[in-house]
């Protein structure tokens, strides 16, 4: 993990890959809990029997579950300890490229695209690529441009 101890160090990292998270396993319990929290009970996510006969042969994670895992995974990659607080400012672009089947593993690859000054701090634009590993094969599951504000 990299720790940016000042905003100049963060600026200096623009244009680089700042790190890759550990893998996490996507299990059915996580998918079911996300369905409960969001009210999204589509069969492809929660009905094991119907999903087994469906296009992926098993249930798959919700796209927004995959996207939400960006938060803990990117936290493994870098911290900005010079900031008194960090806030999620939003997303510029999100694409769900491949499904994330139950039992597969997911990790984040983080590149720092830009750092711009904002009132009381900086805004970092990160390209976060969520990779899914299925039976030893790695594919991109989701790509997002994430905006984080780090306030002094």
N, C-alpha and C positions, 0 to 999 in steps of 0.2 A: 504494500500500500504506500502511496505517496502522500505526504502532508505538505500542503502549501502554507508556509509560515508568514508569507506576505503576498500582497496582490501583484507585486512585480514578478514574483516567481510564477504565479498563475499566468500572467501575461506572457512570460517567456516560454511557457509550454504550449502556446497556441500552435496548431498545425501538427501536433504529435499525438500518438496513442499514449494515453496516460496509464493504461492498465487493463487487466482482465480479471474478472471476479472468479471466485470458486464456483464449481458446479452445484446446483441444487436439484433434487429430484422432485418432479411434479407427480404427486400421488393423488388418488381419488379423494382422500379426505380434504386436501387443500381445495380441490375443484368444487366439492360439495359445500364447503364452508363459504367459498366465494359466491356460489349460487344462492345460498341462504342470505348472505349479506346484501346482495344486489337484487334478488328477486328474479334472476335470469336462470330459469330451470329448463332451458331448451334441452331436448332429449340427447343431442350429440354430446352434451357435457355430463349429464347425470344419469341417464338410463343405460346401464351397462349392457343389458341384453339387446336392446334396440341398436345401440351404437356398435355392438359386435357385428351386426349384420349390415351396418352402414358403410360409408365410403372409406373409413380409416381403420375399420376392424376393431375399434375400441373407442372409449370416450376420449375427447380432446379438451384441453384447457380453453377457457374463454379467452378471446383476444384481449379483453381488458384486464383479465387476471395476469396474462403474460406481460402486458404493459405495466401494470402496477408493481410487478416484481423488479422493475427497473430501479425503484427506490432502494431496497435493501442491497441489491447487487452493486449498484454504483457506489453505495456507501462503503463497500469493501475495497473499492479501487482507490478512492482519494478522499481526503478531508482538506478543508480550508480552515486551519486552526486560527488564523488571524481574524476571522470573521466572528462577530458576536452572535450572529444568527444567519441561517440560510433559509431561503424560502423557494418553493417550487413556483416559478413564474409562468410555466406553461410549456406548450409544445408547438413547434413550427410545422412539423410534418411527421406523420406516423404511417407506416405501411406494415400490414400483417402478411408476410410472404409465404410462410409455411405453417401448418398446424403444429401444435405441441401435444402429442399423444400422452395419455396417462402412462406413467412409468419412465418417461424420457427425462433427460437432464437439461437444465438451462443455465447459461452463464451470460454475462455482459462483457462486451468489449467496448471501451470508452475512448473516444478521440475528442480532443478539445479543439473546436472549430474557431471560436472567437471569444474575446473578452472585451467588453465595452464598459466605460464608466457610466454609472447611474448615481443618482442622489444617494449619498451615504455609503457607497460601495461600488461593486462591479457586478455585471451580469455575464455569466459564462454560458456560451452555447456549446452543447456537447452533442456529438453524434454517438448514440448508444445503439449498438448492434446486439440484439439478443439472439444467441445461437442456441439451437436445440440439438442435442445428441441423442440419436436413436440407434441402438445396437452398434455403437462405435462409429457411426456416420454423423458428421456435423453438417447442419444446414442452417441458414439464417431463418429465424422464426419471425422476427420483427426488427424494423429499423425505425428509430425515432430521433428527431432533433429536439433535445431537451434544453429548456432555459432554467437556470438557477441564478438567484440573486444572493450575493454574499454581502452582508452589511457590516460596516466597521463599527 
